[in-house]
Amino acid sequence: MLDLQSLWFLSTFGKKPMHFFGTAGILTFLVGGVLAVWVIVEKLVRQAQGLKFRAVTDQPLFYLALLAVVIGVLFFLAGFLGEMVARSSSERNSYNVKERI
């Protein structure tokens, strides 16, 4: 089963790694950004209402959000570098055509 999955992955994303890593990177980056904004806004709302609040840096969710943002950027950069490597390969423009119609 793992061999089939690896063949599917290589045939689908072998020539265009940015489609996989870019999508994963953007989604992870957006989730981390939304979480960070949520934690900050929640703190500001509690502070404005005079309720008890914790500092943003005291909340573990804030650090998880920052980690998600960093991982998202790394995914995106991995896809970008993979795209550059795929475009510079010598076999990029060789096609297995048996005959010309």
Buried (B, 14 or more C-beta within 10 A) or exposed (E): EEEEEEEEEEEEBEEBBBEBBBEBBBEBBEBBBEBBEEBBEBBEEEEEEEEEBEEBEEBEEBBBBBEBBEBBBBBBEBBBEBBEEBEEEEEEEEEEEEEEE
